Amino acid sequence: MFASVLSAAIIGVKGRLIRVEADVCAGLPAMTMVGYVSGQVREAQERVKAALRNSGAVLPPRRITLNLAPADLRKEGTAFDLPIALALLTAFGLLPKESVNGILAVGELSLNGQLKPVRGVLPIAVLAAKRGIRLMIIPKENRREAEMAGGVRIAAAENLRQVWNWLSAGEAPETEKPETDSEDGLLYEPKAPDFASVCGQKVLRRAAEIAVSGFHNLMMTGPPGAGKSMAAACIPGILPSPSLEECLEISGVYSVAGLLSQERPFLDRRPFRAPHHTISQKAMAGGGAFPRPGEISLAHRGVLFLDELPEFRRETLEILRQPLEERVIRISRARGSTEFPADFMLVAAMNPCPCGCYPDRSRCTCTDTDIKRYRAKISRPLTDRIDLWAEAGTVTFQELEEGEENEDSKTIRGRVERVRTVQAERYRNTRYRFNGDLDAEGVRRFCRLDGAAEKLMENVYAHLSLSVRGYHRLLKVARTIADMDGEREILRRHLSEAVCYRKPEEGIE
């Protein structure tokens, strides 16, 4: 007897429908599994047989063939345990065939039939809603995560016997709505520090506002203790709230990475990732035997902060070059290629030299060779992808004592949201969202200079020996500054300020 049940696999951060087929016939008792399955999936045979036996299912000795289609897609993970068990129950006649029509099931089974949570339920639920699945059966621990997708009916079970009883009766019970009475229960990141607590550093504050307004990459340089890390930690407080679509994207990435929980089933804030400089290439980019998102993808739609940038391994930093341009990262292995989203804003900080005191030669103990070697850890192609360079000066005693009242993050965020609204209107029905997204065609179309600014641009291009990429990035920053001033064209003062945020050329190889 033949039976099939729908399930799903995670490819990158998206769901893909999988049909679990079971065929039972006369012959020597055996169970064979085909369909390009990994060893982890093949182990499901033993788990499922024990779970069925301990759930009260008596299966006569038969020859069983299991197939996970399509056969050209590699299957990984433990989420296929439940659909395999349901397919076997149906093939042996213990469940009516019509009871499994139009349902999608995922879940890992323990030997006693209990259902265990699995990764990637949110993108699978989004897929189920798009494909018109009438019912999705999942482990109880994944319930709130799945319900955030909307558009599909969810049945969350504790064990296999419960699912068996539901389908035998012909209907699963209604699922309770997710508990959202506590707002903080939905937030992944703690509240960010406020810019009002940053003493002095007007240049850093201005550069951070420009960077966030246009989604530009930002580099902060200066001596240790000047406030670079503090300013970076304040950036999440001025980021606009993500849209519902962006929240689903962010939460989907964290779901695949296994970082969602019952307490935090949905992320409604932009991520802020700050990995340590000892991070490996694989942890930064993602991948592994069972590909998972790395820090680059976990920062999707948010900020990736790299403190003490020259202390990172050079080969790790070079990974950033492709995703900074293409907004995706592709992990290619012998078994295939996996694509993860990587639309993030890079914020980095570095000292001017190993001891951090350069150019104060009365305190700096570094030789010219030391300084050159330190800065050479960051390649020219990578620095070319950074839009703004801002210097953090030493905070004076008077600035600390006077305690000048600074603008708080709420005020800055209000201006950022206004600029983002201007960009949303300008780029409606285009492939762009922010000024930082513009390519060469977009720069020609949207970054128009007035007469005085055009003459200045000609001089700047020759004097700074700009590359084509540097030229485009300079115009994109000037476009954002013009938007902050409410101007339709880029004026001379906007371009002049953008030039002030160009990187220091000396010592960068």
Phi, psi and omega per residue, in radians:
M1 nan 2.486 -3.075
F2 -1.930 2.523 3.058
A3 -2.659 2.708 3.098
S4 -2.514 2.602 -3.141
V5 -2.379 2.435 3.114
L6 -1.389 2.472 2.994
S7 -2.450 -2.852 -3.127
A8 -2.689 2.641 3.058
A9 -2.090 2.756 3.094
I10 -1.777 2.111 3.056
I11 -2.003 1.893 -3.004
G12 1.243 -1.943 3.067
V13 -2.193 0.351 -3.141
K14 -2.105 2.647 3.120
G15 -1.480 2.629 3.089
R16 -2.394 2.214 -3.098
L17 -1.129 2.381 3.084
I18 -2.210 2.338 3.076
R19 -1.797 2.070 3.103
V20 -1.618 2.002 -3.074
E21 -1.919 2.453 3.111
A22 -2.273 2.302 3.088
D23 -2.187 2.208 -3.122
V24 -2.042 2.220 -3.138
C25 -2.527 2.999 3.114
A26 -1.265 2.660 -3.137
G27 2.524 -3.075 3.129
L28 -1.108 2.327 -3.124
P29 -1.019 2.137 3.132
A30 -2.894 2.763 3.062
M31 -2.264 2.116 -3.141
T32 -2.057 2.358 3.124
M33 -2.075 2.246 3.136
V34 -2.267 3.022 3.114
G35 1.978 0.555 3.095
Y36 0.996 1.011 -3.088
V37 -1.787 2.604 3.092
S38 -1.411 2.965 3.092
G39 -1.067 -0.584 3.117
Q40 -1.092 -0.711 3.114
V41 -1.264 -0.673 -3.110
R42 -1.101 -0.517 3.093
E43 -1.136 -0.287 3.141
A44 -1.031 -0.456 -3.141
Q45 -0.956 -0.841 -3.096
E46 -1.248 -0.700 3.118
R47 -1.107 -0.763 -3.088
V48 -1.170 -0.748 3.130
K49 -1.056 -0.759 3.122
A50 -1.182 -0.700 -3.142
A51 -1.133 -0.705 3.106
L52 -1.135 -0.766 -3.128
R53 -1.102 -0.745 -3.118
N54 -1.373 -0.139 3.055
S55 -1.715 0.048 3.057
G56 1.683 0.173 3.136
A57 -1.559 2.174 3.110
V58 -1.817 1.909 -3.104
L59 -1.818 2.112 3.109
P60 -1.165 2.671 3.135
P61 -1.129 2.072 -3.123
R62 -2.535 2.951 3.024
R63 -1.568 2.135 -3.044
I64 -2.034 2.289 3.033
T65 -2.097 2.191 3.105
L66 -1.959 2.368 3.118
N67 -2.298 2.331 3.070
L68 -1.921 1.864 -3.056
A69 -1.803 2.576 0.065
P70 -1.287 2.546 -3.021
A71 -1.345 -0.207 -3.127
D72 -1.613 0.068 3.134
L73 -1.919 2.158 -3.097
R74 -1.238 2.342 -3.116
K75 -1.819 2.254 -3.135
E76 -2.212 2.807 2.990
G77 1.596 -3.079 -3.048
T78 -1.967 0.135 -3.048
A79 -1.273 -0.149 -3.089
F80 -1.561 -0.022 -3.121
D81 -1.014 -0.884 -3.079
L82 -1.117 -0.853 3.120
P83 -1.099 -0.568 3.076
I84 -1.119 -0.771 3.131
A85 -1.083 -0.746 -3.138
L86 -1.174 -0.655 3.098
A87 -1.114 -0.690 3.118
L88 -1.187 -0.739 3.104
L89 -1.038 -0.697 -3.141
T90 -1.237 -0.746 -3.121
A91 -1.129 -0.556 3.114
F92 -1.501 0.036 3.099
G93 1.424 0.196 3.125
L94 -1.493 -0.172 3.023
L95 -2.341 2.410 3.060
P96 -1.183 2.510 -3.072
K97 -1.062 -0.656 -3.096
E98 -1.158 -0.332 -3.094
S99 -1.236 -0.409 -3.126
V100 -1.796 0.056 3.099
N101 -1.231 2.276 3.069
G102 1.333 0.225 3.084
I103 -1.894 2.724 3.059
L104 -2.234 2.288 -3.058
A105 -2.221 2.401 3.007
V106 -2.468 2.574 3.106
G107 2.750 2.559 3.077
E108 -1.658 2.466 -3.134
L109 -1.881 2.397 2.953
S110 -1.535 2.995 -3.070
L111 -1.127 -0.446 -3.139
N112 -1.607 0.120 3.070
G113 1.646 0.002 3.099
Q114 -1.258 2.530 3.115
L115 -1.614 2.326 3.132
K116 -1.957 2.596 -3.115
P117 -1.173 2.715 3.120
V118 -2.283 2.870 3.109
R119 -1.429 2.732 2.977
G120 1.366 0.358 -3.100
V121 -1.188 -0.621 -3.105
L122 -1.090 -0.920 3.090
P123 -1.090 -0.508 3.074
I124 -1.184 -0.700 3.102
A125 -1.133 -0.666 3.072
V126 -1.076 -0.756 3.098
L127 -1.082 -0.765 -3.133
A128 -1.064 -0.694 3.119
A129 -1.133 -0.708 -3.141
K130 -1.185 -0.575 -3.080
R131 -1.579 0.032 3.088
G132 1.264 0.535 3.102
I133 -1.159 2.328 -3.069
R134 -1.372 -0.474 -3.104
L135 -2.694 2.360 3.087
M136 -2.051 2.148 -3.109
I137 -1.837 2.189 -3.039
I138 -2.443 2.920 3.013
P139 -1.152 2.657 -3.082
K140 -1.036 -0.644 -3.106
E141 -1.148 -0.361 -3.141
N142 -1.647 0.083 -2.987
R143 -1.065 -0.942 -3.051
R144 -1.100 -0.649 3.110
E145 -1.069 -0.808 -3.112
A146 -1.170 -0.653 -3.082
E147 -1.206 -0.348 3.104
M148 -1.150 -0.411 -3.137
A149 -1.212 -0.649 -3.126
G150 1.253 2.804 3.037
G151 1.504 -0.018 3.113
V152 -2.495 2.475 3.134
R153 -1.367 2.323 -3.045
I154 -1.978 2.355 2.979
A155 -2.138 2.019 -3.104
A156 -1.829 2.134 -3.033
A157 -2.013 2.732 3.106
E158 -1.629 -0.520 -3.087
N159 -2.670 2.971 -3.110
L160 -1.137 -0.670 -3.122
R161 -1.054 -0.667 3.132
Q162 -1.117 -0.777 3.107
V163 -1.103 -0.749 3.128
W164 -1.023 -0.782 3.127
N165 -1.128 -0.711 3.121
W166 -1.035 -0.878 -3.060
L167 -1.243 -0.560 3.076
S168 -1.139 -0.629 3.124
A169 -1.358 -0.237 3.085
G170 1.610 -0.026 -3.112
E171 -2.777 2.354 3.051
A172 -1.559 2.598 -3.132
P173 -1.181 2.758 3.076
E174 -1.158 2.458 3.135
T175 -1.602 2.425 3.096
E176 -1.151 2.642 3.095
K177 -1.228 2.617 3.137
P178 -1.111 2.515 3.141
E179 -1.411 1.987 -3.106
T180 -2.187 0.460 -3.106
D181 -1.235 -0.442 3.093
S182 -1.746 1.972 -3.090
E183 -1.069 -0.714 -3.101
D184 -1.154 -0.308 3.126
G185 -1.160 -0.316 -3.126
L186 -1.700 -0.107 -3.018
L187 -1.642 2.379 3.132
Y188 -1.583 -0.756 -3.078
E189 -1.674 2.495 3.018
P190 -1.205 2.849 -3.135
K191 -1.108 2.451 -3.073
A192 -1.377 2.715 3.004
P193 -1.063 2.776 -3.069
D194 -1.710 2.482 3.118
F195 -1.090 -0.364 3.115
A196 -1.099 -0.365 -3.114
S197 -1.552 -0.047 3.127
V198 -1.500 2.048 -3.112
C199 -1.421 2.262 3.113
G200 1.110 -2.448 3.056
Q201 0.935 0.887 3.128
K202 -1.108 -0.589 3.138
V203 -1.138 -0.781 3.122
L204 -1.089 -0.748 -3.113
R205 -1.097 -0.777 3.132
R206 -1.130 -0.779 -3.136
A207 -1.097 -0.697 3.122
A208 -1.115 -0.696 3.124
E209 -1.144 -0.734 3.100
I210 -1.101 -0.790 -3.101
A211 -1.050 -0.806 -3.118
V212 -1.213 -0.655 -3.111
S213 -1.075 -0.693 -3.115
G214 -1.875 0.092 -3.103
F215 1.017 0.901 3.139
H216 -1.744 2.695 3.050
N217 -1.382 2.488 -3.010
L218 -2.281 2.342 3.022
M219 -2.062 2.290 3.099
M220 -1.993 2.244 3.126
T221 -2.126 2.679 3.136
G222 2.717 2.998 -3.096
P223 -1.205 2.802 3.108
P224 -1.051 2.459 3.078
G225 1.423 0.103 -3.110
A226 -1.363 -0.322 3.117
G227 2.033 0.268 -3.127
K228 -1.127 -0.886 -3.115
S229 -1.150 -0.637 3.113
M230 -1.120 -0.773 3.123
A231 -1.103 -0.706 3.116
A232 -1.109 -0.698 3.134
A233 -1.136 -0.413 3.134
C234 -1.415 -0.290 -3.050
I235 -1.037 -0.706 3.107
P236 -0.981 -0.471 -3.136
G237 -1.247 -0.275 3.121
I238 -1.947 0.074 3.070
L239 -1.319 2.325 3.077
P240 -1.110 2.647 3.118
S241 -1.126 2.464 3.119
P242 -1.270 2.678 3.048
S243 -1.263 2.965 3.124
L244 -1.050 -0.713 3.123
E245 -1.079 -0.734 3.111
E246 -1.174 -0.655 3.093
C247 -1.049 -0.705 3.112
L248 -1.159 -0.675 3.098
E249 -1.098 -0.866 -3.118
I250 -1.074 -0.843 -3.115
S251 -1.118 -0.611 3.110
G252 -1.090 -0.729 3.112
V253 -1.094 -0.792 -3.122
Y254 -1.215 -0.527 3.083
S255 -1.141 -0.792 3.118
V256 -1.119 -0.597 3.127
A257 -1.350 -0.129 -3.133
G258 1.327 0.460 -3.083
L259 -1.820 0.075 3.029
L260 -1.619 2.680 3.122
S261 -2.446 3.090 3.099
Q262 -1.084 -0.584 -3.136
E263 -1.344 -0.513 -3.124
R264 -2.227 1.254 -3.063
P265 -1.455 -0.142 -3.014
F266 -2.684 2.302 -3.086
L267 -1.801 2.083 -3.127
D268 -2.000 0.361 3.004
R269 -2.236 2.635 3.106
R270 -1.208 2.407 -3.089
P271 -1.244 2.652 3.041
F272 -2.295 1.839 -3.083
R273 -1.868 2.317 -3.113
A274 -2.356 1.323 -3.120
P275 -1.200 2.675 3.102
H276 -1.275 2.723 -3.054
H277 -1.218 -0.162 3.102
T278 -1.514 0.096 -3.084
I279 -1.034 2.514 3.134
S280 -1.481 2.926 3.115
Q281 -1.094 -0.733 -3.104
K282 -1.148 -0.692 3.128
A283 -1.185 -0.549 3.117
M284 -1.301 -0.837 -3.041
A285 -1.519 -0.509 -3.011
G286 1.736 3.115 3.120
G287 2.113 -2.541 -3.066
G288 1.794 3.110 3.124
A289 -1.039 -0.696 3.028
F290 -2.019 1.670 -2.940
P291 -0.912 2.225 3.070
R292 -2.234 2.752 3.137
P293 -1.148 2.519 3.032
G294 -1.702 -2.973 -3.106
E295 -1.059 -0.587 3.126
I296 -1.045 -0.775 -3.125
S297 -1.370 -0.524 3.096
L298 -1.189 -0.312 3.077
A299 -1.613 0.119 -3.115
H300 -0.954 2.294 -3.101
R301 1.167 0.242 3.132
G302 -2.455 -2.452 -3.005
V303 -2.130 2.353 2.964
L304 -1.922 1.966 -3.094
F305 -1.828 2.134 3.113
L306 -1.997 1.779 3.134
D307 -1.474 2.549 -3.087
E308 0.933 1.013 -3.015
L309 -0.929 -0.766 -3.118
P310 -1.138 -0.256 3.127
E311 -1.385 -0.257 3.058
F312 -1.247 2.619 3.060
R313 -1.098 2.432 -3.079
R314 -1.055 -0.717 -3.130
E315 -1.140 -0.496 3.072
T316 -1.229 -0.730 3.133
L317 -1.163 -0.591 -3.105
E318 -1.146 -0.364 3.086
I319 -1.064 -0.498 -3.055
L320 -1.221 -0.380 -2.984
R321 -1.039 -0.872 -3.108
Q322 -1.180 -0.839 3.122
P323 -1.139 -0.489 3.098
L324 -1.146 -0.465 3.118
E325 -1.591 -0.800 -2.986
E326 -1.679 -0.214 3.125
R327 1.139 0.252 2.999
V328 -2.447 2.800 3.055
I329 -2.267 2.285 -3.088
R330 -1.907 2.203 3.115
I331 -1.834 1.938 -3.099
S332 -1.833 2.204 3.100
R333 -2.306 3.038 -3.122
A334 -1.044 -0.549 -3.086
R335 -1.445 -0.157 -3.135
G336 2.553 -3.082 -3.107
S337 -2.037 2.391 3.133
T338 -2.133 2.387 -3.119
E339 -1.968 2.263 3.089
F340 -2.073 2.550 3.103
P341 -1.221 2.602 -3.111
A342 -2.659 0.843 3.129
D343 -1.620 1.487 -3.035
F344 -2.237 2.861 3.045
M345 -1.803 2.126 -3.122
L346 -1.526 2.179 3.006
V347 -2.131 2.204 -3.101
A348 -2.302 2.773 3.108
A349 -2.419 2.524 3.118
M350 -2.663 2.697 3.019
N351 -1.459 2.756 3.137
P352 -1.268 -0.283 -3.137
C353 -2.796 3.012 -3.123
P354 -0.978 -0.691 -3.135
C355 -1.503 -0.311 3.053
G356 1.581 0.013 -3.025
C357 -1.765 -0.182 -3.136
Y358 -1.060 2.426 0.206
P359 -1.680 0.310 3.111
D360 -1.342 1.657 -3.043
R361 -1.238 -0.241 3.086
S362 -1.287 -0.341 -3.138
R363 -2.044 -0.509 -3.072
C364 -1.258 2.256 -3.137
T365 -1.837 0.110 -3.057
C366 -1.532 2.477 3.026
T367 -1.419 2.898 3.089
D368 -1.034 -0.642 3.110
T369 -1.140 -0.714 3.113
D370 -1.060 -0.773 -3.105
I371 -1.152 -0.758 -3.132
K372 -1.127 -0.735 3.134
R373 -1.147 -0.669 -3.134
Y374 -1.107 -0.831 -3.109
R375 -1.275 -0.460 -3.131
A376 -1.236 -0.169 3.074
K377 -1.138 -0.342 3.121
I378 -1.851 2.099 -3.053
S379 -1.301 2.717 3.107
R380 -1.056 -0.762 3.113
P381 -1.021 -0.580 3.126
L382 -1.282 -0.787 -3.135
T383 -1.138 -0.500 3.085
D384 -1.119 -0.362 -3.126
R385 -1.591 0.077 3.086
I386 -1.740 2.152 -3.003
D387 -1.385 -0.705 -3.053
L388 -2.207 2.365 3.017
W389 -2.053 2.138 -3.113
A390 -2.169 2.356 -3.121
E391 -1.722 2.302 3.094
A392 -1.704 1.985 3.117
G393 -1.428 2.941 3.091
T394 -1.220 2.299 3.122
V395 -1.335 2.198 -3.098
T396 -1.393 2.850 3.117
F397 -1.111 -0.658 3.133
Q398 -1.086 -0.695 3.131
E399 -1.114 -0.647 3.119
L400 -1.243 -0.742 -3.072
E401 -1.284 -0.719 -3.106
E402 -1.197 -0.538 3.096
G403 1.015 0.819 -3.135
E404 -0.950 2.312 -3.088
E405 -1.252 2.122 -3.139
N406 -1.705 2.789 3.045
E407 -1.135 2.465 3.103
D408 -1.506 2.953 -3.086
S409 -1.101 -0.566 -3.123
K410 -1.105 -0.715 3.132
T411 -1.157 -0.788 3.130
I412 -1.115 -0.720 -3.128
R413 -1.087 -0.606 3.095
G414 -1.065 -0.742 3.105
R415 -1.178 -0.685 3.123
V416 -1.057 -0.766 -3.132
E417 -1.119 -0.612 3.104
R418 -1.132 -0.745 3.126
V419 -1.169 -0.674 3.103
R420 -1.105 -0.607 3.096
T421 -1.139 -0.711 3.090
V422 -1.047 -0.764 -3.137
Q423 -1.186 -0.685 3.132
A424 -1.066 -0.684 3.112
E425 -1.207 -0.747 -3.109
R426 -1.137 -0.716 -3.026
Y427 -1.699 0.284 3.080
R428 -1.065 2.388 -3.133
N429 1.137 0.399 2.997
T430 -2.123 3.053 3.135
R431 -1.494 0.006 -3.126
Y432 -1.695 2.705 3.043
R433 -2.123 -0.718 -3.105
F434 -2.244 2.904 3.075
N435 -1.055 -0.583 3.118
G436 -1.152 -0.271 -3.133
D437 -1.472 -0.235 -2.989
L438 -1.085 2.382 2.992
D439 -1.731 -2.956 -3.085
A440 -1.037 -0.726 3.124
E441 -1.132 -0.735 -3.136
G442 -1.147 -0.654 3.110
V443 -1.101 -0.783 3.128
R444 -1.081 -0.593 -3.041
R445 -1.447 -0.679 -2.952
F446 -1.945 -0.279 -3.088
C447 -1.782 1.268 -3.095
R448 -1.554 2.307 3.141
L449 -1.745 2.519 2.996
D450 -1.384 3.112 -3.036
G451 -1.016 -0.849 -3.119
A452 -1.126 -0.697 3.140
A453 -1.176 -0.612 -3.140
E454 -1.147 -0.709 3.093
K455 -1.128 -0.715 3.103
L456 -1.112 -0.702 -3.138
M457 -1.065 -0.679 3.124
E458 -1.081 -0.759 3.131
N459 -1.185 -0.734 -3.136
V460 -1.105 -0.741 -3.107
Y461 -1.049 -0.718 -3.127
A462 -1.328 -0.731 -3.046
H463 -1.217 -0.699 -3.097
L464 -1.595 -0.044 -3.113
S465 0.887 0.901 -3.074
L466 -1.175 2.508 2.935
S467 -1.381 2.945 3.121
V468 -1.083 -0.695 3.117
R469 -1.119 -0.738 3.118
G470 -1.116 -0.652 3.093
Y471 -1.071 -0.810 -3.138
H472 -1.140 -0.713 -3.116
R473 -1.197 -0.603 3.086
L474 -1.107 -0.741 3.122
L475 -1.181 -0.622 3.132
K476 -1.164 -0.686 3.087
V477 -1.152 -0.738 3.110
A478 -1.088 -0.624 3.099
R479 -1.101 -0.696 3.115
T480 -1.169 -0.746 3.122
I481 -1.091 -0.679 3.087
A482 -1.118 -0.686 3.100
D483 -1.118 -0.641 3.119
M484 -1.160 -0.492 3.081
D485 -1.555 -0.083 -3.141
G486 1.320 0.453 -3.127
E487 -1.751 2.494 3.133
R488 -1.388 -0.615 3.109
E489 -1.852 2.778 3.072
I490 -1.476 2.074 -3.124
L491 -1.649 2.996 -3.094
R492 -1.028 -0.715 -3.095
R493 -1.165 -0.557 3.113
H494 -1.198 -0.774 3.135
L495 -1.171 -0.659 3.129
S496 -1.065 -0.758 3.119
E497 -1.159 -0.695 3.126
A498 -1.077 -0.653 3.115
V499 -1.098 -0.590 3.133
C500 -1.101 -0.358 -3.136
Y501 -1.718 0.234 3.055
R502 -1.249 2.719 -3.091
K503 -1.306 2.626 3.019
P504 -1.207 2.169 -3.011
E505 -1.327 -0.585 -2.980
E506 -1.219 2.447 3.042
G507 1.464 -0.117 3.124
I508 -1.708 2.096 -3.086
E509 -1.725 nan nan
